[in-house]
Structures are given as C-alpha cells and as structure tokens.
Amino acid sequence: MKVQSESTLVICGHGMVAQRLLEALCRNRCKPFTRIVVFNGETAPAYNRMQLSALLAGDTAESSLALQPGDWFRDNGIEVFNGEAVVAINRQDRTVTTATGRLQSYTHLVLAIGSRPAKPGVPGEDLPGVMTFRDLDDTRTLIETTRRHRRAVVVGGGFLGLEAADGLSQRGMAVTLLHRSAHLLNRQLDTVGGQLLQQHMEHRGVKVRTGTSPTALLGRSLLRAVQLDDETLISTDLVVFATGITPVTRLARKAGLDCGRGILVNSQLRTSDPAISALGECCQLGDTTFGLVEPGYQQAEVLANVLVGGAPKVEYRPMETPTRLKISGIPIFSCGQVSPGPDTESVVWQDHEHNHYCRLLIRNQRLTGAVLLGDTRDGPWYSQRIRQQDDISRYRDHIAFGKNYCEAAA
C-alpha cells in the first residue's frame, strides 16, 4: 500500500489487540498513513485486561493497567478519542460517525470492537444486582458493590468466573461459584485437574457447585436469590455472569459487511469490503472465532504487515494456542488433547505436598496433550513436542519430569 497525500487509518476500538496493532505499525519505518485516528468506546485507553482480576482482588492499582503512557500516543502522532464509539459506517463515502456525531473519513478502517458477555437467558437477568465481569467499568462497579453487600453468586467456572469469584472472596464476600459442567475449567483441564483446582478455590473460601446451573433469578425491585435446576434456592445480593462471550457484529452488519458468528475475514484480515479489516474477538476466519488475546496479537502483527505493504503474501493462519493461566496464585498450562481417549495412553505425575499435577497424553509414541497445574515451567517444551509431533520413544520413561530429564535421557 503506497502512502497517499492524505491517508487516514481509523481504528474502531482500543483494547489490547488494537494497541498491539498500533505498536506494530509504529515499529515499521514505512508509514503508510499520514493520520491514525482511534475511536474508543471505553472511557480508559488500552489497558491490560488480564490484570482486572488482580484489581478486583485488591492486588494491584488501576494506574498499573495502562499499556502505554499518554505521551506515547502524542509522540507517535496517534489521535485517540476515549468514550467515543463508532455507531455507523458509510462504506460508499468511506466515513464513520461516532456517538457524539463526529464524522471522520478513512482511507482504511479497522474494526477491533471485541466481544460482549453472553448470558444464558434465564428469567430475572435484568434485575438490579446482576452483572458481568468483562471490562474496567465492570470491575469498578464490582469493587463498589463489595463495600455494600456481603453475598455473591458467580455463574461460570471458566477463567473469568474463577477470577471473579476469587476476587470477590478476597474482598470479603461470601461467594458461591456455579458451573454446569462436572469440573472447573473443563475445556482446559481433565477431571483430576479440575478437582484439584476446586479444592484450591474452596480452601480460599469460595463455595463451588458443579453440575448445576441457574433456572431463574428471583426478586422484585432487587435481586434476592438464585434458583438452581435442582430447585435449590441460594440467597444473594449479587450475581455475576461469566458464561462466555459473543463477537460484536452489529456495527458491521448495519454496514452490510458479511458476518457469521463474527465479522468474516480472509487470511489477511480483510472483510468483504477490501477497505475494511477486522481482528481480535469480533472477527471470524473460516469457522473459527477467537476468545484469547494471543491469536489477536498474532493477527495484529499480520495486519500491520498487510497495511504497510512490505510483505504482500503474509497471512494469518489459526493455530492451536496453549492456554496459560494463573488462577488464585496457581499457574495452569494446557495444550492439545485434554482428556484421555480410547487410543491414548496417560502419563500422570502428582506432587500432593506442593499441589502439582501433570497429565500427558500419548498416541503412537507422540505427545498429543498436556495438562499442568502448579508447576508449568515445561509447558512450552511440551507444546513444541505436540506441535512438531516428535517421536518420544527415546525418553518416554522420563517425559513427565520435563525437558531437562528428557534431553539427558536422549
């Protein structure tokens, strides 16, 4: 893409992925745009969402979340409008309209508008006292709520639900965590790993109920209780839903862009309009949508190269991304196959004293999955073995003890 006399890149959204795109563009010596304008629907510029749980728990300050100081944007000539979301796209005129009525033209438009929390659709979801845990405003509201109320129910035993439950508990609330699957983090952990994590959460004061889900939230003007599918009632002042995400597509659909679950893009992150790209949680490539930050970072690097024009054949190809989490102080690593199958062998190693757990899944002398809890230092090495499908027969007897033992044995 050649530099035009008046070329403007407009970015809708300013989360972690949009910020990575800005940084990738600024690293490049070739400047394809004379202006870069960012419209951010949130009131705060890009911040580290991964630290929201630490903020909720009181373990970090809000000031530590910023990804770049304000001077960085000014020094790089980037105009950021916080609290001003784009509400309409005119593809024919190549303009966007913001919530304040501002009209901005673009040479190229990037949609990085993320996702919204999904709710299960149970009666009573609109009652005061029902919340989600997704952004900085949610976190601020939850912190304020802990000063006035003492009981909370968190729905969802994935990463966000666990972090919300632990954070509220650390703030002094009596917390019950509900998860409809048989064990926590069922997409990342096997049964034993999930049970060990549950024990850890309960030791930290969170009551956990698996294999159950709410059927109604009860109350008139205020939330009073949660009714479960076994007719149990749990009295509460607060319900936090952490039951997944849905890509934000309304803006793109209104503009006539092709959408599925997310905004449809090709391998260069272009939408059905070649002047518009999308990346991160709002986009969909083939049948795949993206709920982790790492694929978004990879997309940002690809898109920066596409926009600069220095690598015309560069493409983004989805690849299995290992899950790296730290929940309530316990590191977790998961990659590849999680649960054993009829054609796999399991190698299990457990240190009960230190609450360390490792399950490795092997098929035909090749590693197909790894679940680590407590000690995850060898996770990247296991991930490499899974990706490369190395023959591990030379060091199979030592595989549970990690890289150093295996390299010595080989």
C-alpha positions in Angstrom: 0.0 0.0 0.0 1.5 3.3 -1.1 1.5 6.4 1.0 -1.2 8.8 -0.1 -1.1 12.6 0.3 -4.0 12.4 2.7 -4.3 8.9 4.0 -6.1 8.1 7.2 -6.3 4.9 9.2 -9.3 4.8 11.5 -9.4 2.1 14.2 -12.7 1.3 16.0 -11.9 0.0 19.5 -8.9 0.3 21.7 -8.3 -2.9 23.5 -5.2 -4.9 23.9 -5.2 -6.2 20.3 -5.8 -2.7 18.8 -2.9 -1.4 20.9 -0.7 -4.2 19.6 -1.6 -3.2 16.0 -0.7 0.4 16.8 2.7 -0.6 18.2 3.4 -2.9 15.2 2.7 0.0 12.8 4.8 2.4 14.8 7.8 0.0 14.8 7.8 0.0 11.0 9.9 2.6 9.2 7.4 2.8 6.4 4.5 4.9 7.4 1.5 4.1 5.2 -0.8 6.7 6.7 -0.5 10.4 7.4 -3.0 10.1 10.2 -4.1 7.4 12.6 -7.3 8.0 14.5 -8.6 5.7 17.2 -12.2 5.8 18.5 -12.5 4.0 21.8 -15.9 3.1 23.2 -14.4 2.8 26.7 -13.5 5.8 28.8 -10.0 4.5 29.5 -7.3 4.0 26.8 -6.0 0.5 26.2 -5.3 -1.4 29.4 -4.2 -4.9 30.5 -7.5 -6.8 30.8 -5.5 -9.8 32.2 -4.9 -7.7 35.3 -8.6 -6.9 36.0 -8.8 -9.9 38.3 -5.9 -8.6 40.4 -7.5 -5.2 40.5 -10.8 -6.8 41.7 -8.9 -8.7 44.4 -7.1 -5.6 45.6 -3.7 -6.9 44.5 -2.9 -4.1 42.1 -3.8 -0.4 41.4 -5.8 0.8 38.5 -2.9 3.0 37.4 -0.8 0.0 36.7 -3.1 -1.3 34.0 -2.3 1.2 31.2 -0.4 -0.4 28.3 1.3 2.9 27.3 1.5 6.4 28.8 -0.4 9.2 27.2 2.8 10.7 25.9 3.3 7.6 23.7 0.3 8.4 21.6 1.2 12.0 21.2 4.8 11.2 20.3 3.6 8.8 17.6 1.0 11.1 16.2 -1.9 9.0 17.1 -5.2 10.7 17.9 -7.3 8.7 20.5 -10.9 9.7 21.4 -11.9 7.8 24.5 -15.5 7.3 25.4 -16.5 7.9 21.7 -17.6 4.7 20.0 -18.3 4.5 16.3 -22.0 4.0 15.7 -22.2 3.9 11.9 -20.1 3.2 8.8 -20.7 4.7 5.4 -18.8 2.5 3.1 -19.6 4.4 -0.1 -18.2 7.7 1.3 -15.6 5.9 3.5 -16.7 7.7 6.6 -17.6 6.7 10.2 -19.9 8.5 12.5 -19.3 8.4 16.3 -21.7 8.6 19.2 -21.0 12.3 19.6 -22.0 13.0 15.9 -18.4 13.4 14.7 -17.9 12.5 11.1 -14.5 11.1 10.2 -13.3 10.0 6.8 -10.9 7.0 6.3 -8.6 5.5 3.8 -8.7 2.2 5.6 -10.9 1.2 8.5 -10.0 -1.4 11.2 -12.7 -3.0 13.4 -11.3 -4.1 16.7 -14.6 -3.9 18.6 -14.2 -7.1 20.6 -17.0 -9.1 22.2 -19.7 -8.8 24.7 -20.5 -11.1 27.6 -23.0 -13.9 26.8 -25.8 -14.5 29.2 -27.8 -17.8 29.4 -31.2 -16.1 29.1 -32.7 -17.0 32.4 -35.7 -15.1 33.9 -34.6 -12.2 36.1 -31.3 -11.3 34.3 -32.4 -7.7 34.1 -32.8 -7.3 37.9 -30.5 -4.7 39.6 -27.6 -6.7 41.1 -27.0 -8.8 38.1 -23.7 -8.1 36.4 -20.9 -9.3 34.1 -17.1 -9.2 34.6 -15.6 -8.1 31.3 -14.1 -4.6 31.4 -12.7 -1.9 33.7 -16.2 -0.3 34.3 -17.5 -3.8 35.4 -14.5 -4.1 37.8 -15.1 -0.7 39.3 -18.7 -1.5 39.9 -17.9 -4.8 41.5 -15.4 -3.2 43.8 -18.0 -0.7 44.9 -20.6 -3.4 45.3 -18.3 -5.3 47.7 -18.4 -2.3 50.0 -22.2 -2.5 50.4 -23.1 -6.2 50.1 -21.8 -9.5 51.5 -23.2 -12.3 49.3 -22.4 -13.2 45.7 -23.1 -15.9 43.2 -20.8 -16.3 40.2 -22.1 -18.3 37.3 -19.4 -19.9 35.1 -16.4 -22.0 36.1 -14.1 -20.8 33.3 -11.2 -18.4 33.7 -13.2 -15.2 34.2 -15.7 -16.8 36.5 -12.9 -18.2 38.7 -11.1 -14.9 38.8 -14.3 -13.0 39.6 -15.2 -15.5 42.4 -11.7 -15.3 44.0 -11.6 -11.5 43.7 -15.0 -11.0 45.4 -14.0 -13.5 48.1 -10.7 -11.7 48.7 -12.8 -8.5 49.1 -14.8 -10.2 52.0 -17.9 -11.5 50.2 -19.4 -14.9 50.8 -19.2 -16.4 47.3 -20.8 -19.4 45.6 -19.5 -20.4 42.2 -21.8 -22.4 39.9 -20.6 -24.4 36.9 -22.8 -26.5 34.8 -20.0 -29.0 33.8 -18.7 -31.7 36.0 -15.5 -29.9 36.8 -13.9 -26.5 36.6 -12.1 -25.3 33.5 -13.5 -28.3 31.7 -12.1 -27.0 28.3 -8.6 -26.7 29.7 -8.3 -29.3 32.5 -9.0 -33.0 32.8 -11.2 -34.3 35.7 -8.4 -34.6 38.2 -7.0 -31.2 37.4 -10.4 -29.6 37.7 -11.0 -31.3 41.1 -7.6 -30.1 42.4 -8.5 -26.6 41.3 -11.9 -26.8 43.1 -10.1 -27.9 46.3 -7.9 -24.9 46.0 -10.8 -22.5 45.4 -12.7 -23.9 48.4 -9.6 -23.6 50.5 -9.6 -19.9 49.6 -13.2 -19.6 50.8 -15.2 -20.0 47.6 -18.1 -22.5 47.7 -18.1 -24.4 44.5 -21.1 -26.3 43.0 -20.5 -28.2 39.7 -23.0 -29.9 37.5 -25.6 -27.3 38.1 -26.9 -24.0 36.6 -29.5 -21.3 37.4 -33.0 -21.5 36.1 -34.2 -18.2 37.5 -33.1 -15.1 39.3 -35.6 -14.1 41.9 -36.6 -10.7 43.3 -38.9 -7.7 42.6 -37.1 -4.4 42.6 -33.9 -6.0 43.7 -32.2 -9.4 43.3 -32.8 -11.7 46.3 -32.0 -15.3 45.3 -30.9 -17.7 42.6 -33.0 -20.8 41.8 -31.0 -23.8 40.6 -32.1 -26.6 38.3 -32.5 -28.9 41.3 -34.9 -26.4 42.9 -32.3 -25.2 45.4 -32.5 -21.5 46.3 -29.4 -19.5 47.1 -29.9 -16.1 48.8 -27.7 -13.5 47.3 -27.2 -9.7 46.8 -25.2 -10.1 43.6 -25.0 -12.4 40.6 -22.0 -12.2 38.2 -22.4 -14.0 34.8 -19.1 -15.2 33.3 -20.6 -17.6 30.8 -18.7 -16.9 27.7 -18.5 -14.2 25.0 -20.2 -13.2 21.7 -18.4 -11.3 19.0 -19.7 -7.8 18.5 -21.0 -7.6 14.9 -23.9 -5.1 15.0 -21.9 -2.2 13.5 -20.6 -4.4 10.7 -24.0 -5.9 9.9 -25.5 -2.4 9.7 -22.8 -1.5 7.2 -23.6 -4.6 5.1 -20.4 -6.5 5.8 -20.6 -10.3 5.7 -20.9 -11.8 9.1 -21.3 -15.2 10.7 -20.9 -15.5 14.4 -18.2 -12.8 14.0 -17.2 -10.4 11.2 -16.0 -12.6 8.4 -12.4 -12.0 7.3 -9.9 -13.6 5.0 -6.3 -14.7 5.9 -5.2 -11.1 5.6 -7.9 -10.0 8.0 -9.8 -8.2 5.3 -13.6 -8.2 5.4 -16.0 -8.4 2.5 -15.0 -4.7 1.9 -11.3 -4.5 1.0 -11.1 -1.1 2.6 -12.1 -2.5 6.0 -10.3 -5.0 8.2 -11.3 -6.7 11.4 -9.3 -8.6 14.1 -9.5 -9.9 17.6 -12.6 -11.2 19.3 -15.0 -9.6 16.8 -13.7 -11.4 13.7 -14.2 -14.9 12.3 -11.9 -16.7 9.9 -13.5 -19.8 8.3 -15.4 -21.4 11.2 -13.1 -20.0 13.9 -13.7 -17.2 16.3 -11.2 -16.1 18.8 -11.6 -15.7 22.6 -7.9 -15.4 23.7 -5.6 -12.5 23.4 -2.7 -14.4 21.8 -4.4 -15.0 18.5 -5.4 -11.4 18.4 -1.7 -10.4 18.9 -0.7 -12.6 16.0 -3.4 -11.1 13.9 -2.2 -7.6 14.8 1.3 -8.4 13.5 -0.1 -9.8 10.3 -2.4 -6.9 9.7 0.4 -4.4 10.3 2.4 -6.0 7.6 -0.5 -6.0 5.2 -1.2 -2.4 5.8 2.4 -1.4 5.4 2.6 -3.5 2.2 6.1 -4.8 3.0 5.0 -8.5 2.9 2.2 -8.9 0.3 1.9 -12.6 0.9 1.8 -12.6 4.7 -1.3 -14.4 6.0 -2.8 -15.3 9.4 -3.3 -19.0 9.9 -5.1 -20.1 13.1 -3.1 -22.5 15.1 -3.7 -24.2 18.4 -2.7 -21.8 21.1 -1.7 -23.2 24.5 -3.7 -22.0 27.4 -1.6 -20.2 30.1 -3.5 -19.1 33.1 -2.8 -18.1 36.7 -5.8 -18.5 38.9 -5.7 -17.5 42.6 -1.9 -17.9 42.5 -1.9 -21.3 40.8 -0.3 -21.4 37.3 -2.1 -23.6 34.8 -1.0 -24.8 31.3 -3.0 -26.8 28.8 -2.3 -27.7 25.2 -3.7 -30.2 22.7 -5.9 -33.0 23.9 -7.2 -32.5 27.4 -9.0 -35.8 28.3 -7.8 -39.3 27.6 -9.4 -41.3 24.8 -9.6 -45.0 23.8 -6.5 -44.7 21.6 -4.3 -42.7 24.1 -2.0 -43.6 26.9 -1.8 -41.4 30.0 1.3 -40.5 31.9 0.4 -38.9 35.3 2.6 -37.3 37.8 1.4 -35.7 41.0 3.1 -34.0 44.0 0.4 -33.9 46.7 2.5 -31.9 49.1 3.0 -29.0 46.7 -0.3 -29.4 44.8 1.5 -30.0 41.5 -0.2 -32.1 38.8 0.8 -33.3 35.3 -1.1 -35.4 32.8 0.4 -36.2 29.4 -1.5 -37.9 26.7 0.4 -40.1 24.2 -0.6 -41.7 20.9 1.7 -43.8 18.8 4.8 -42.5 20.7 3.8 -38.9 20.1 2.6 -36.4 22.6 -1.0 -35.3 21.9 -1.9 -33.3 25.0 -0.5 -31.8 28.2 -2.3 -30.6 31.3 -0.1 -29.0 34.0 -1.2 -27.4 37.3 1.0 -25.8 39.9 4.3 -26.2 38.0 4.1 -25.2 34.4 7.7 -24.4 33.5 7.9 -27.2 31.0 4.7 -26.3 29.3 6.2 -24.6 26.3 8.5 -27.6 25.7 5.5 -30.0 25.8 3.7 -27.7 23.4 6.5 -27.8 21.0 6.5 -31.6 21.1 2.8 -31.6 20.4 3.1 -29.2 17.5 6.1 -31.0 15.9 4.8 -34.5 16.7 8.2 -35.7 17.6 8.8 -39.4 18.3 9.3 -39.5 22.1 10.2 -43.2 22.4 13.8 -42.4 23.4 12.8 -40.5 26.5 9.2 -41.7 27.1 10.0 -43.0 30.6 11.2 -39.6 31.6 8.6 -37.5 29.8 6.7 -36.5 33.0 9.8 -34.9 34.5 10.2 -32.4 31.7 12.7 -31.0 29.3 16.0 -31.4 31.2 15.4 -35.1 32.1 14.3 -36.0 28.6 17.2 -34.2 26.9 19.6 -36.0 29.3 18.0 -39.4 28.5 18.0 -38.8 24.8 
